[in-house]
């Protein structure tokens, strides 16, 4: 067990204690974010060059899963912080150090980053950099960040910059926090504490090099964590949140079933043969999802450790595993929620929150049925574009 995972387990009561406030305020309390960051939890995927921990891929994923077990929204924000920092390895060393390096934020670790890669921004090339305007959705965790990034299409000499195949180049541009306006428009059914508001910038200047171009920029640090394919890591990290939620649901239902006696019954819910079957199905789904995904992560991790080429098939397998793990986790929670009966409707029953949270998590494109279809099509259809894998 990594030291970071041990720290998360030691803080379990502290993490769980913010749930009610996070639900009410539609964001995670800053005090908890600061405490977790002081333990290095949001520096898991930051390079050692910048004072980060640079954990092995599986170790950082286990931390995200454990935090999601304790509190779904905090796990989601942790996932966003980790994946954005992983993307930051494409930045030049100067910008990497400025954004993530020690001294860029008070405390032992550097800056926290989040954002959205969807190309909702528009930029023009100017002397020394870019001028960017745009509005992005799904700014999870942005209230706690020092830098916020956004996918952007760039225009030069009146033309959008494009790849050789004609597709536009997506520049993920890093903005200073004071360049960004966070909008107060987050009031969802699930993952309420993520603070996933829209954010916007207007005519913001971004100096040369403070961006990465998806599919074009080369990693600046040649070590295993940063050889691990970004989209494969991103999808795996997203799937950790449903996995953590589902594992918590299994434990919560176990406790509920041992105490609840259904109306008109003479024994607890746990003594019902139907309940026992449902519980076995749900638990096996979660275990299968966990083993499947971490098995694929281990295969790719060994390749990057050995400096072997990660193939399209490796990437496809990661995407299959992440999407299917998410699907199985949600199905397991559904089984347990329904098996709990009317009790699950009550606000003091954690199962109803877990039900809401996991169905919010399944909406992320990285683990959506569309990506499961894309991964399947990559094997059976010659016409499939594999760039998104």
C-alpha positions in Angstrom: 0.0 0.0 0.0 1.4 3.4 -1.0 1.9 6.1 1.7 -0.7 8.3 0.0 -3.3 5.5 0.1 -2.5 5.1 3.8 -3.0 8.8 4.3 -6.4 8.7 2.6 -7.5 5.8 4.7 -6.4 7.6 7.9 -8.5 10.7 6.8 -11.6 8.7 6.0 -13.7 10.2 8.8 -12.6 13.7 7.8 -13.5 13.1 4.1 -16.9 11.6 4.9 -17.7 14.4 7.3 -17.9 17.0 4.5 -20.6 15.2 2.6 -23.6 17.1 3.9 -21.9 20.5 3.4 -20.6 19.6 -0.1 -24.2 18.5 -1.1 -25.6 21.8 0.2 -23.0 24.1 -1.2 -22.5 22.2 -4.5 -18.8 22.2 -4.0 -16.2 20.5 -1.8 -15.0 22.6 1.2 -11.7 24.3 0.5 -10.4 23.3 4.0 -10.6 19.6 3.0 -8.9 20.3 -0.4 -6.1 22.1 1.3 -5.6 19.3 3.8 -5.6 16.6 1.2 -3.2 18.6 -1.0 -0.8 19.1 2.0 -0.6 15.3 2.1 0.4 15.2 -1.6 -2.8 13.6 -2.7 -3.2 16.0 -5.6 0.4 15.8 -6.6 0.2 12.0 -7.3 0.7 12.5 -11.1 3.0 15.5 -10.9 6.5 14.9 -12.0 9.2 14.5 -9.4 11.1 17.2 -11.4 8.5 19.7 -10.1 8.3 18.3 -6.5 5.4 15.9 -7.2 5.1 12.3 -6.1 4.9 10.7 -9.6 3.2 7.5 -8.3 2.8 4.4 -10.4 -0.4 4.5 -12.4 -2.2 1.8 -10.4 -1.2 3.4 -7.1 -2.7 6.7 -8.1 -5.8 5.0 -9.4 -6.3 3.1 -6.1 -6.1 6.4 -4.3 -8.9 7.9 -6.4 -11.0 4.8 -5.9 -10.6 5.0 -2.1 -11.4 8.7 -1.9 -14.6 8.0 -4.0 -15.5 5.2 -1.6 -15.3 7.8 1.2 -17.1 10.6 -0.6 -18.0 10.5 -4.3 -17.6 14.2 -5.1 -14.2 14.4 -3.5 -13.1 11.4 -5.4 -14.3 13.0 -8.6 -12.4 16.2 -8.0 -9.3 14.1 -7.1 -9.7 12.4 -10.5 -9.9 15.7 -12.3 -6.8 17.1 -10.5 -4.8 13.9 -11.2 -5.7 13.6 -14.9 -5.1 17.3 -15.6 -1.7 17.0 -13.9 -0.9 14.0 -16.1 -1.7 16.0 -19.2 0.6 18.7 -17.8 3.6 16.5 -18.6 3.3 17.7 -22.2 4.1 21.3 -21.1 7.6 22.7 -21.5 9.8 22.3 -18.4 9.6 26.0 -17.8 5.8 26.0 -17.8 5.6 22.7 -16.0 7.7 24.1 -13.2 5.8 27.4 -13.1 2.4 25.6 -12.8 3.2 22.5 -10.8 6.5 23.3 -9.1 7.1 23.8 -5.5 6.6 27.5 -4.6 3.8 28.0 -7.1 1.4 27.6 -4.2 1.7 27.8 -0.5 2.5 24.5 1.1 4.8 21.6 0.3 3.3 21.0 -3.2 2.7 23.1 -6.2 -0.4 24.2 -8.1 -3.7 22.4 -8.6 -5.1 22.3 -12.1 -8.5 21.3 -13.6 -10.4 22.2 -16.7 -12.2 20.8 -19.8 -10.6 19.5 -22.9 -13.7 20.0 -25.1 -12.8 22.6 -27.8 -15.2 25.3 -26.6 -12.7 28.1 -26.8 -11.6 30.3 -29.8 -8.2 31.9 -30.1 -6.2 33.9 -32.5 -2.4 33.9 -32.8 -0.9 37.2 -31.6 2.7 38.3 -30.9 4.0 36.2 -28.1 1.1 33.8 -27.7 -2.7 33.6 -28.1 -5.8 35.7 -27.4 -8.5 33.3 -26.1 -12.2 33.7 -25.4 -14.7 30.9 -24.6 -17.1 29.2 -22.3 -16.7 25.6 -21.1 -19.0 23.3 -19.2 -18.0 20.8 -16.5 -15.4 22.7 -14.6 -15.2 20.2 -11.8 -13.1 21.3 -8.9 -12.2 24.7 -10.5 -13.0 26.6 -7.3 -9.9 25.1 -5.7 -7.5 25.5 -8.6 -4.5 27.8 -9.3 -4.8 27.2 -13.0 -7.7 26.2 -15.2 -7.4 24.8 -18.7 -9.7 24.7 -21.7 -9.8 23.1 -25.1 -9.4 25.7 -27.8 -9.5 26.0 -31.6 -6.8 28.4 -32.9 -7.0 30.7 -35.9 -4.0 32.0 -37.7 -4.2 34.2 -40.8 -8.0 33.7 -40.9 -7.8 29.9 -40.9 -8.3 27.3 -38.1 -5.1 25.3 -37.6 -5.8 21.7 -38.7 -4.2 18.2 -38.8 -3.2 16.8 -42.1 -6.5 14.9 -42.2 -8.4 18.1 -41.9 -9.5 17.8 -38.3 -9.0 20.9 -36.2 -6.1 20.9 -33.8 -7.3 21.1 -30.2 -5.1 23.3 -28.0 -5.5 22.7 -24.3 -4.7 26.1 -23.0 -3.8 26.8 -19.3 -5.3 30.0 -17.8 -4.2 31.7 -14.6 -7.0 31.5 -12.1 -7.7 35.3 -12.2 -8.3 35.1 -16.0 -11.2 32.8 -15.4 -14.8 33.6 -14.4 -16.6 30.7 -12.7 -20.4 30.7 -13.2 -22.9 29.8 -10.5 -24.9 27.2 -12.5 -24.2 23.8 -10.9 -27.3 22.3 -9.2 -27.4 18.6 -10.3 -29.0 15.5 -8.9 -25.7 13.6 -8.4 -22.1 14.5 -7.7 -23.3 17.8 -6.3 -20.1 18.5 -4.3 -17.9 18.5 -7.4 -18.7 22.2 -8.2 -18.8 21.4 -11.9 -19.7 24.9 -13.0 -19.3 26.4 -16.4 -16.3 28.7 -16.7 -15.4 31.4 -19.2 -12.6 33.7 -20.3 -12.8 36.8 -22.4 -9.9 38.0 -24.5 -7.3 36.3 -22.2 -3.7 36.5 -23.3 -1.9 33.1 -23.0 1.9 33.3 -23.6 3.7 31.1 -26.0 3.9 27.5 -24.9 1.4 27.5 -22.1 -0.7 24.9 -23.9 -0.5 21.4 -25.3 -2.0 20.2 -28.6 -3.8 16.9 -28.3 -2.3 14.2 -30.4 0.6 16.5 -31.5 2.6 17.7 -28.5 5.3 15.3 -27.2 5.8 14.5 -23.6 8.6 16.4 -22.0 9.4 13.7 -19.3 10.3 10.2 -20.5 9.4 8.0 -17.5 6.8 5.3 -17.1 3.9 7.4 -15.7 4.1 9.8 -18.6 4.5 7.1 -21.2 1.2 5.7 -20.1 -1.3 6.8 -22.7 -3.2 9.9 -21.5 -6.7 9.0 -22.7 -6.2 5.5 -21.3 -5.2 6.9 -17.9 -8.0 9.5 -18.1 -10.7 6.8 -18.8 -9.3 4.5 -16.1 -9.3 7.4 -13.5 -12.9 8.3 -14.4 -13.9 4.6 -13.9 -12.3 4.7 -10.4 -15.1 6.9 -9.1 -18.0 4.5 -10.1 -15.8 1.6 -8.7 -15.4 3.4 -5.4 -19.1 4.3 -5.2 -20.1 0.7 -6.0 -17.7 -0.8 -3.4 -19.3 1.6 -0.8 -22.8 0.5 -1.9 -21.9 -3.1 -1.3 -20.7 -2.4 2.2 -23.7 -0.1 3.0 -26.2 -2.7 1.8 -24.5 -5.4 3.8 -25.0 -3.3 6.9 -28.6 -2.3 6.0 -29.6 -5.9 5.2 -28.4 -7.2 8.5 -30.6 -4.7 10.4 -33.7 -4.2 8.3 -36.8 -6.4 8.9 -39.2 -5.9 6.0 -42.8 -4.9 6.8 -44.7 -8.1 7.7 -41.6 -10.1 7.9 -40.1 -12.0 10.8 -36.4 -12.0 9.8 -33.9 -9.5 8.5 -33.5 -8.7 4.8 -30.2 -10.6 4.9 -32.0 -13.9 5.5 -34.0 -13.6 2.2 -32.8 -16.0 -0.5 -33.7 -13.4 -3.2 -31.7 -10.7 -1.3 -28.7 -13.1 -0.9 -28.8 -13.8 -4.7 -29.0 -10.1 -5.5 -26.2 -9.3 -3.1 -24.0 -12.0 -4.6 -24.6 -10.7 -8.1 -23.8 -7.1 -7.2 -20.7 -7.9 -5.3 -19.4 -10.2 -8.1 -20.0 -7.4 -10.6 -17.9 -4.9 -8.6 -15.1 -7.5 -8.1 -15.1 -8.4 -11.8 -15.0 -4.7 -12.8 -12.1 -4.0 -10.5 -10.1 -7.0 -11.5 -10.7 -6.5 -15.2 -9.7 -2.8 -15.3 -6.7 -3.1 -13.0 -5.5 -6.1 -15.0 -5.4 -4.1 -18.2 -3.7 -1.2 -16.4 -1.0 -3.6 -15.2 -0.4 -4.9 -18.7 0.1 -1.4 -20.1 2.1 -0.3 -17.1 4.6 -3.1 -17.6 5.0 -2.1 -21.2 5.8 1.5 -20.3 8.2 0.4 -17.5 10.0 -1.7 -20.1 9.9 1.1 -22.6 7.9 -1.0 -25.1 5.6 0.6 -27.6 2.0 0.9 -26.4 -0.1 -0.3 -29.3 -3.6 0.7 -30.5 -4.8 -2.6 -29.2 -3.4 -1.8 -25.7 -5.3 1.5 -25.8 -8.4 -0.2 -27.0 -8.3 -2.7 -24.2 -7.9 0.1 -21.6 -11.0 1.8 -23.0 -13.0 -1.4 -23.1 -12.1 -2.1 -19.5 -12.8 1.4 -18.2 -16.2 1.7 -19.9 -17.3 -1.8 -18.9 -16.1 -1.4 -15.3 -18.3 1.7 -15.1 -21.3 -0.1 -16.6 -20.9 -3.0 -14.2 -20.5 -0.7 -11.2 -23.7 1.2 -12.0 -25.6 -2.1 -12.6 -24.4 -3.3 -9.2 -25.6 -0.1 -7.4 -29.0 -0.4 -9.2 -29.4 -3.9 -7.9 -28.6 -2.9 -4.3 -30.8 0.2 -4.4 -33.8 -1.7 -5.6 -33.2 -4.5 -3.1 -33.2 -2.1 -0.2 -36.8 -1.2 -1.0 -38.4 2.0 0.3 -35.5 2.5 2.8 -33.3 3.6 -0.1 -35.6 6.6 -0.8 -34.8 8.3 2.5 -32.3 11.0 2.8 -30.6 9.4 5.7 -29.9 6.2 3.6 -26.6 6.6 1.9 -27.7 4.2 -0.9 -29.9 7.0 -2.4 -26.9 9.3 -2.6 -24.7 6.6 -4.1 -27.4 5.9 -6.7 -27.6 9.5 -7.7 -23.8 9.9 -7.7 -23.0 6.9 -9.8 -25.6 7.8 -12.4 -24.0 11.2 -12.7 -20.5 9.6 -13.1 -21.7 7.4 -15.9 -22.4 10.5 -18.1 -18.7 11.3 -18.6 -17.8 10.7 -22.2 -14.6 8.9 -21.2 -16.6 5.9 -19.9 -19.8 6.3 -21.9 -21.4 3.6 -24.1 -20.2 5.6 -27.1 -16.6 4.9 -26.1 -17.5 1.3 -25.5 -18.9 1.2 -29.0 -15.8 3.0 -30.4 -13.5 0.5 -28.8 -15.5 -2.4 -30.2 -15.6 -0.8 -33.6 -11.9 -0.4 -33.6 -11.6 -4.1 -33.9 -14.4 -4.9 -36.4 -14.5 -1.8 -38.6 -11.6 -0.7 -40.8 -13.2 2.8 -41.1 -12.9 3.5 -37.3 -10.8 6.5 -36.3 -8.6 5.2 -33.4 -7.2 8.7 -32.5 -9.7 8.9 -29.6 -8.3 5.8 -28.0 
